[in-house]
C-alpha cells in the first residue's frame, strides 16, 4: 500500500467524530459482519477492514467518497479526494453505481430527521419487542435500528412495524418508507416488462423483440416437490433443530405454486439414494419440472444420513461441478468449505430467505434464477451473530423459469 494512500486515510480518520464513525459503520453493514464492526473504535480500524474486504484501495476510492458524501462531509470529499457534491450526485445517478443500499440510505435519512423527543417515543413503543435487547437508554437511532434488525422487527423487505410506529407522530417519515417500497415495486415491474410471458403468434407482431424464452408451466400439478429432511440423528447433539420450520416453509410455498409436495424425514444413506431414484423414474410427461430439497448435515460433496454424526452447523451441499445436461439449476446454501447457519427456532437463513423471496417475487413474475440472486444478496449481506454466509447458484437453464401463481 502506498504511503500517500495511508496518509490520506489517516487525515480523513482524524477529522471524523464518534457519531460519524457510527454512521460509516452503519453504511458498511452490507459488507462487514456486525460483530466485526462492533469491535471497531476508530475510523482507521474501519478503513483497514474495508481494505481487507477490497471495498477501498489506492485505486479504488469510490466507496470512501460515497461514505463521506452520505454523512455530509463534503469538506473532506473536496480537500482530500478531489471530488465535490455535484460530482457525486452525478456519479450516483448511474444505475448500479451506489454501494450503499437504498434500504440503509432510507434508515439513515429517517434517523437524521427524528428529533430527540421522537427517538424517545420510538424507544418507548419498542419496549415490548426489544425488552430482551442490550439497548442503552442513550442509544442513538442508528443503534435502535440495528437492534430492530437483530430482532427481525425490520428488514429490507418488511418495514411495516416501523411505519406503524412513525404513523402516530411522524407521518411524513412514514410516507418516505411508502415511497421506498413503491420504488422497489416499480423495479420489479420493470423486470416483468423485460421478460414478457409469451410471444405473439400474429404475423403483424412477429417482428416484436423477445427478451427471453420461458419454460412452459401449464400443468396442474406442475411437478413433484420432494423434500428430504433429516432432523433426528443417532447422536442427539447433532439433531438439526429448526429444520422442521424449513420443511413447513417449503411445503407452504410449493403447495401454493401447485406442486405435488411430499416430505420424507430422517432417512439413512441408502434410503436417501433410493428415494431420489424412485422419483427420477416416475412418469413426468404431464409435468413441467421437478424440485428437490435435501436438508441435512454435510461435508464436501457428501450428505449426512440420520445414523451418522457431523459438524452441527454444516449443511449438505451437492457437487460443485456443472451438470452435464441442460435445464438444471442447483441452489446451494453455501459455497465450498464454508458453513451455513440455522436458527433453532426459525429455521435456516438460506431456506427462510428463499421462501420469503418466492412468496414476494413469484407474483411479480420474476424468474427463479433472479430470485435466487436476490436470496444470495440478502443472505450474503445479513449479519448472522457476527458471521457471514454466501450461497451459490449453479445453472444450465436455457430459458427463464417463471412459476405460475394461481389466481
C-alpha positions in Angstrom: 0.0 0.0 0.0 1.4 3.4 -0.9 2.5 5.9 1.7 0.3 8.6 0.1 -2.8 6.4 0.4 -2.1 5.7 4.1 -1.6 9.4 4.7 -4.9 10.1 3.0 -6.7 7.6 5.3 -5.0 9.0 8.4 -6.0 12.6 7.6 -9.6 11.6 6.9 -9.8 9.5 10.0 -8.5 12.2 12.3 -11.2 14.6 11.0 -14.1 12.2 11.9 -16.1 12.2 15.1 -17.7 9.4 17.1 -21.2 9.9 15.6 -19.8 10.0 12.1 -17.9 6.7 12.7 -21.2 5.1 13.8 -22.8 6.3 10.6 -19.9 4.9 8.5 -20.2 1.6 10.3 -24.0 1.5 9.7 -23.4 2.1 5.9 -20.8 -0.7 5.9 -23.1 -3.4 7.4 -23.8 -4.8 3.9 -20.1 -5.6 3.5 -18.8 -6.2 7.0 -20.2 -8.5 9.7 -21.9 -6.7 12.7 -19.6 -8.5 15.2 -16.5 -7.1 13.4 -18.0 -3.6 13.2 -18.9 -3.6 16.9 -15.2 -4.1 17.9 -14.1 -1.1 15.8 -13.5 2.0 17.9 -11.8 4.5 15.5 -12.1 5.3 11.8 -8.6 4.0 11.0 -9.7 0.5 12.1 -12.8 0.7 9.9 -10.8 1.7 6.9 -8.4 -1.2 7.4 -11.3 -3.7 7.5 -12.7 -2.1 4.3 -9.4 -2.5 2.6 -9.3 -6.2 3.6 -12.8 -6.5 2.0 -11.5 -4.8 -1.1 -14.0 -2.0 -0.7 -11.4 0.7 -0.7 -7.9 0.9 -2.0 -5.3 3.3 -3.6 -7.0 2.8 -7.0 -10.5 2.2 -5.6 -11.8 5.3 -3.8 -15.4 5.4 -4.8 -16.8 3.8 -1.7 -14.8 6.1 0.5 -16.1 9.1 -1.5 -19.7 7.8 -1.2 -19.4 7.3 2.6 -18.2 10.9 3.1 -20.9 12.1 0.8 -23.6 10.2 2.7 -22.5 11.7 6.1 -22.3 15.2 4.5 -18.6 15.6 4.9 -18.2 17.4 1.6 -15.3 19.3 3.1 -13.3 16.1 3.3 -14.5 14.9 0.0 -13.2 18.1 -1.6 -10.0 18.6 0.3 -8.7 15.1 0.3 -10.4 13.2 -2.5 -10.6 15.8 -5.2 -14.4 15.4 -5.6 -17.4 17.5 -4.9 -21.1 17.3 -4.0 -22.1 17.9 -7.7 -19.7 15.2 -9.0 -21.0 12.6 -6.5 -24.6 13.4 -7.3 -23.9 12.8 -11.0 -22.0 9.6 -10.3 -24.7 8.2 -8.0 -27.3 8.7 -10.8 -25.6 5.9 -12.8 -27.6 2.7 -12.3 -25.7 0.3 -10.0 -23.0 2.8 -9.1 -24.1 3.4 -5.5 -22.6 0.9 -3.0 -24.8 1.9 -0.1 -28.2 0.2 -0.4 -31.4 2.2 -0.7 -32.5 0.5 2.5 -29.6 1.8 4.5 -30.0 5.3 2.9 -33.6 5.3 4.0 -32.9 4.3 7.6 -30.1 6.8 7.9 -32.3 9.6 6.5 -35.0 8.7 9.0 -32.5 8.7 11.9 -31.3 12.2 10.8 -34.9 13.6 10.6 -36.0 12.3 14.0 -35.7 14.8 16.9 -34.5 13.6 20.4 -38.1 13.6 21.6 -39.1 11.4 18.5 -36.3 8.9 19.3 -37.6 8.6 22.9 -41.1 7.9 21.6 -39.7 5.2 19.3 -37.8 3.5 22.1 -40.9 3.6 24.4 -43.1 2.0 21.7 -40.4 -0.7 21.2 -40.1 -1.7 24.9 -42.1 -4.8 24.3 -40.4 -6.2 21.2 -36.9 -5.1 22.4 -37.2 -5.8 26.1 -34.5 -8.5 26.0 -32.1 -6.4 24.0 -29.0 -4.7 25.4 -30.1 -1.3 24.1 -28.8 1.5 26.3 -31.0 4.4 27.4 -28.8 6.9 25.5 -28.6 4.7 22.4 -28.8 6.6 19.1 -31.5 5.9 16.5 -29.0 4.0 14.3 -28.3 1.7 17.3 -32.1 1.3 17.7 -32.3 0.3 14.0 -29.5 -2.3 14.5 -31.4 -3.9 17.4 -34.6 -3.9 15.4 -32.7 -5.7 12.6 -31.1 -8.2 15.0 -34.6 -9.0 16.5 -36.0 -9.1 12.9 -38.5 -6.4 13.6 -37.4 -4.6 10.5 -35.6 -5.8 7.3 -35.2 -4.7 3.8 -38.5 -6.2 2.6 -40.5 -5.6 5.7 -40.8 -2.2 7.3 -44.4 -2.5 8.5 -43.6 -2.2 12.2 -41.5 1.0 11.7 -44.3 2.5 9.6 -46.9 1.8 12.3 -44.7 3.4 14.9 -44.0 6.6 12.8 -47.6 7.0 11.6 -48.7 8.3 15.0 -46.3 11.3 15.3 -44.1 11.5 12.1 -46.5 10.7 9.2 -44.0 12.5 6.9 -41.4 9.8 7.6 -43.9 7.1 7.1 -44.5 8.5 3.6 -40.8 8.2 2.9 -41.0 4.5 3.6 -44.1 4.2 1.4 -42.1 5.9 -1.4 -39.1 3.5 -0.9 -41.5 0.5 -1.1 -43.1 1.9 -4.2 -39.7 2.3 -5.8 -38.9 -1.4 -5.1 -42.2 -2.5 -6.6 -41.5 -0.3 -9.7 -38.1 -2.0 -10.1 -39.7 -5.5 -10.1 -42.4 -4.2 -12.5 -39.6 -3.2 -14.9 -38.1 -6.7 -14.6 -41.5 -8.1 -15.7 -41.5 -5.8 -18.8 -38.1 -7.1 -19.8 -39.2 -10.7 -19.6 -42.6 -11.0 -21.4 -44.8 -14.0 -20.7 -45.1 -15.1 -24.3 -44.5 -14.0 -27.9 -47.5 -13.2 -30.1 -48.2 -15.6 -33.0 -49.9 -13.0 -35.1 -47.9 -12.3 -38.3 -48.1 -8.5 -37.9 -46.4 -8.8 -34.5 -43.8 -11.3 -35.3 -41.1 -8.6 -35.6 -41.5 -7.8 -31.9 -38.3 -8.3 -29.9 -38.3 -11.2 -27.5 -36.1 -10.8 -24.4 -36.0 -14.4 -23.3 -37.9 -17.7 -23.8 -39.8 -19.1 -20.9 -40.2 -22.7 -19.8 -43.8 -23.9 -20.1 -45.6 -24.0 -16.8 -49.1 -25.2 -17.8 -49.8 -28.5 -16.0 -51.5 -29.0 -12.6 -49.7 -30.1 -10.7 -46.6 -28.6 -12.3 -44.5 -31.4 -10.9 -43.2 -33.1 -7.7 -41.5 -31.2 -4.9 -39.5 -33.8 -3.0 -38.2 -32.8 0.5 -35.7 -35.0 2.3 -35.4 -33.6 5.8 -33.0 -35.1 8.3 -33.9 -33.8 11.8 -33.1 -36.5 14.4 -29.7 -38.1 14.4 -28.3 -41.1 16.3 -26.1 -38.7 18.3 -28.7 -36.3 19.7 -26.2 -33.5 20.0 -26.4 -33.3 16.2 -30.1 -33.0 15.9 -31.0 -30.2 13.4 -33.4 -28.1 15.4 -35.2 -25.6 13.2 -35.3 -27.8 10.2 -39.0 -28.6 10.8 -39.7 -24.9 10.2 -37.7 -25.1 6.9 -39.8 -28.1 5.8 -43.1 -26.3 6.6 -42.0 -23.2 4.8 -41.1 -25.1 1.6 -44.3 -27.1 1.7 -46.3 -24.0 2.1 -44.7 -22.2 -0.9 -44.7 -25.2 -3.3 -48.2 -26.3 -2.5 -49.3 -22.7 -3.2 -47.4 -22.9 -6.5 -49.4 -26.1 -7.4 -46.7 -28.7 -6.9 -47.4 -32.2 -5.5 -45.3 -31.8 -2.4 -44.0 -34.7 -0.2 -41.6 -34.7 2.7 -39.5 -37.7 3.9 -38.0 -37.4 7.4 -34.8 -38.8 8.9 -33.6 -41.1 6.0 -30.5 -43.2 6.2 -28.0 -43.0 3.3 -29.3 -45.8 1.1 -32.9 -44.7 1.6 -31.9 -41.1 0.5 -30.5 -42.5 -2.7 -33.4 -44.9 -3.2 -36.0 -42.2 -2.7 -34.4 -39.8 -5.2 -34.0 -42.7 -7.7 -37.7 -43.6 -7.2 -38.8 -40.1 -8.1 -36.4 -39.9 -11.1 -38.2 -43.0 -12.5 -41.8 -41.6 -12.1 -43.8 -40.5 -15.1 -43.0 -36.8 -15.6 -44.5 -36.5 -19.1 -47.5 -34.5 -17.9 -45.5 -32.3 -15.5 -43.4 -29.2 -16.1 -40.5 -29.5 -13.7 -39.1 -31.4 -10.7 -38.0 -29.8 -7.5 -35.9 -31.5 -4.7 -34.8 -30.1 -1.4 -32.3 -32.0 0.8 -31.8 -30.7 4.4 -29.1 -32.4 6.4 -25.6 -32.0 7.8 -22.8 -32.5 5.3 -19.3 -32.0 4.2 -17.6 -31.6 0.8 -19.7 -33.5 -1.8 -21.4 -35.6 0.9 -24.7 -35.7 2.7 -25.0 -37.0 6.2 -27.5 -39.8 6.8 -29.6 -39.9 10.1 -27.3 -42.6 11.7 -24.2 -40.6 11.2 -22.7 -37.6 13.1 -21.1 -34.5 11.7 -20.5 -30.8 12.3 -23.6 -29.2 13.7 -23.6 -26.2 11.5 -22.6 -27.7 8.2 -25.5 -28.4 5.9 -25.5 -30.7 2.9 -24.4 -29.4 -0.5 -24.5 -31.0 -3.9 -21.3 -31.5 -6.0 -20.0 -28.2 -7.3 -19.4 -29.3 -10.9 -21.8 -28.1 -13.5 -24.4 -30.7 -14.5 -23.7 -32.5 -17.8 -27.2 -31.9 -19.1 -29.2 -28.7 -19.8 -32.2 -27.4 -17.9 -30.9 -28.0 -14.4 -30.5 -25.4 -11.6 -28.9 -26.1 -8.3 -29.1 -23.7 -5.4 -26.7 -24.3 -2.5 -26.9 -22.8 0.9 -23.2 -22.0 1.0 -20.0 -22.1 -1.2 -17.4 -24.8 -0.8 -15.5 -25.0 2.5 -17.8 -22.6 4.4 -20.5 -23.0 7.0 -24.2 -22.3 6.6 -26.3 -21.3 9.6 -29.6 -22.3 11.0 -31.7 -20.9 13.8 -33.0 -23.5 16.2 -36.3 -21.6 16.4 -37.0 -20.2 13.0 -35.0 -22.4 10.6 -32.1 -21.9 8.2 -31.1 -18.5 7.0 -31.0 -19.6 3.4 -34.3 -21.6 3.2 -36.3 -18.9 5.1 -34.9 -16.2 2.8 -35.7 -18.3 -0.3 -39.3 -18.9 0.8 -39.9 -15.3 1.7 -38.5 -14.1 -1.7 -40.5 -16.6 -3.7 -43.7 -15.5 -1.9 -42.8 -11.9 -2.7 -41.5 -12.2 -6.2 -43.3 -15.1 -7.9 -46.5 -13.0 -8.1 -44.4 -10.3 -9.9 -43.3 -12.9 -12.4 -39.6 -12.8 -11.6 -37.7 -15.9 -12.9 -36.2 -18.4 -10.5 -32.5 -17.6 -11.3 -33.2 -13.9 -10.5 -35.0 -14.8 -7.3 -32.0 -16.9 -6.2 -29.7 -14.0 -6.9 -31.9 -11.8 -4.6 -31.6 -14.6 -2.0 -27.8 -14.6 -2.4 -27.6 -10.9 -1.9 -29.8 -10.9 1.2 -28.0 -13.8 2.8 -24.6 -12.5 1.9 -25.3 -9.1 3.5 -27.0 -10.5 6.6 -25.2 -10.4 9.9 -25.6 -13.8 11.5 -24.4 -13.2 15.0 -21.1 -11.9 13.7 -20.8 -14.4 10.9 -21.4 -14.3 7.1 -22.8 -16.8 4.7 -22.5 -16.9 0.9 -25.0 -19.1 -1.1 -24.2 -20.4 -4.6 -26.1 -20.9 -7.8 -25.2 -23.5 -10.5 -27.3 -23.4 -13.6 -27.6 -24.9 -17.1 -31.0 -23.4 -17.7 -31.6 -22.4 -21.3 -34.8 -20.4 -20.7 -36.4 -18.3 -17.9 -38.1 -20.4 -15.2 -41.1 -18.5 -14.0 -43.6 -20.1 -11.6 -47.2 -19.6 -12.4 -49.1 -18.2 -9.4 -52.7 -19.4 -9.1 -55.3 -16.6 -9.3 
